[in-house]
Each structure stands twice: as C-alpha cells, then as structure tokens.
Amino acid sequence: MIFKLGQKISYKFVIRKITRYIEPKEFRDKDFVKIDKIKKIEFKRYRNGFIVGKRRIAKIAKYSFEDDDPNTYGTVVHNKTNFIEVYKVTYDMAHTNYVLEEDLREEQ
C-alpha cells in the first residue's frame, strides 16, 4: 500500500540506526565483513502518527581489508551498501521514527 504525506497511521515496530566500528582483527579468517546498520524495535502497544516523508537508509554494509596481514596497519575499504526504503513518521511535534511499509497500518 502506498501511504501519502500527512496520512494518519499507526505502527508497533520502528527501525533504529546502528553505529558500529570495525576492528582489523575481525578480518582474520574472512575476505569481507558484513555489518548490520539497522535494528528493528517493537513497542508494547501501537503508536499513532503521521507520514512526513520517505527515506532510503542503509541496511547492510560490506567491508574488506586491504593488507596481507590483519595484525599490521592496513586499510578497511567500504565495498557495498544495501539500502531499504522506510517511511518517516512523526508521533508528536518534535520526534520522528523510521518505519517499514509492512509495519504501517492505516487509521480512519
């Protein structure tokens, strides 16, 4: 279902961005490392809000290490990022959440 700007909705799950740093030792037995950039959080009850936009956010990022020996100084290189589309939803005048389309339901 396509939701419109300003449409009243309710939701129980939100997406939060994660910041995580990569250590070279994570590449010991691997050619690359995949990092989750988001996590899904569930509320105890449904929250009401309004659609204020649509965004593309990073879901998974893939990194590689450019050096023969991960114990020495080398370079961590960003290879690829997978994006997902989410709706930006406001639940009061100052706060917003990112919500997946399948987690939204229309309010009457």
C-alpha positions as CSV (number, residue, x, y, z in Angstrom):
1,M,0.0,0.0,0.0
2,I,1.3,3.5,-0.8
3,F,0.9,6.0,2.0
4,K,0.6,9.7,1.4
5,L,2.2,12.7,3.0
6,G,0.2,13.7,6.1
7,Q,-1.8,10.5,6.2
8,K,-2.7,9.2,9.8
9,I,-1.3,5.8,10.5
10,S,-0.4,3.5,13.5
11,Y,2.6,1.3,14.0
12,K,4.2,-1.1,16.5
13,F,7.7,-1.6,15.1
14,V,10.4,1.1,14.3
15,I,13.8,1.0,12.7
16,R,16.8,2.4,14.6
17,K,20.2,3.2,13.0
18,I,23.2,1.5,14.5
19,T,26.8,2.9,14.5
20,R,29.5,0.2,14.8
21,Y,33.2,0.5,14.3
22,I,35.2,-2.3,12.6
23,E,38.5,-3.6,14.0
24,P,41.1,-5.1,11.6
25,K,41.1,-8.4,13.7
26,E,37.5,-9.1,12.5
27,F,39.0,-9.9,9.1
28,R,41.3,-12.7,10.3
29,D,39.7,-15.6,8.5
30,K,37.4,-13.7,6.2
31,D,37.7,-11.8,3.0
32,F,35.0,-9.4,4.0
33,V,32.7,-8.4,6.9
34,K,29.0,-7.5,6.7
35,I,27.7,-5.0,9.3
36,D,24.1,-4.5,10.1
37,K,23.3,-0.8,10.1
38,I,19.8,-1.0,11.5
39,K,17.8,-2.9,14.1
40,K,14.0,-3.4,14.5
41,I,12.4,-2.4,17.8
42,E,8.9,-3.4,18.9
43,F,6.7,-1.3,21.2
44,K,4.3,-2.8,23.7
45,R,1.3,-1.1,22.1
46,Y,0.5,0.6,18.8
47,R,1.6,4.2,18.4
48,N,-0.3,6.8,16.2
49,G,1.4,9.2,13.9
50,F,1.5,11.0,10.5
51,I,3.6,10.3,7.4
52,V,6.1,13.1,6.9
53,G,8.4,11.6,4.3
54,K,10.0,8.6,2.7
55,R,13.8,7.8,3.0
56,R,16.4,5.3,1.9
57,I,18.6,4.1,4.7
58,A,21.5,1.7,4.8
59,K,20.6,-1.8,5.9
60,I,23.8,-3.8,5.5
61,A,27.3,-2.5,4.7
62,K,30.1,-4.8,3.3
63,Y,33.8,-4.0,4.1
64,S,37.1,-5.6,3.1
65,F,40.6,-5.2,4.5
66,E,43.4,-4.2,2.1
67,D,46.5,-5.8,3.6
68,D,48.1,-9.3,3.7
69,D,48.4,-9.4,7.5
70,P,45.5,-8.1,9.5
71,N,47.7,-7.7,12.6
72,T,49.6,-4.8,10.9
73,Y,48.3,-1.5,9.8
74,G,46.1,-1.7,6.7
75,T,43.0,-0.1,5.3
76,V,39.4,-1.0,5.8
77,V,37.6,-0.4,2.5
78,H,33.9,0.1,2.0
79,N,32.7,-2.2,-0.8
80,K,28.9,-2.1,-0.9
81,T,25.8,-0.9,0.9
82,N,22.3,-2.3,0.6
83,F,19.5,0.2,1.2
84,I,15.9,-0.1,2.1
85,E,13.0,2.3,1.8
86,V,11.3,3.4,5.0
87,Y,8.6,6.0,5.9
88,K,9.5,8.8,8.2
89,V,6.7,9.1,10.8
90,T,6.1,11.8,13.4
91,Y,4.3,11.0,16.6
92,D,4.5,14.5,18.1
93,M,5.8,17.9,17.1
94,A,9.4,17.1,17.8
95,H,10.0,13.4,17.3
96,T,10.1,11.1,14.3
97,N,10.6,7.4,13.7
98,Y,11.6,5.3,10.6
99,V,9.0,2.6,9.9
100,L,8.9,-0.1,7.3
101,E,5.9,-0.1,5.0
102,E,4.8,-3.6,6.1
103,D,4.7,-2.4,9.7
104,L,2.3,0.6,9.0
105,R,-1.5,0.3,9.2
106,E,-4.0,2.9,8.1
107,E,-6.0,4.8,10.7
108,Q,-9.5,6.0,10.0
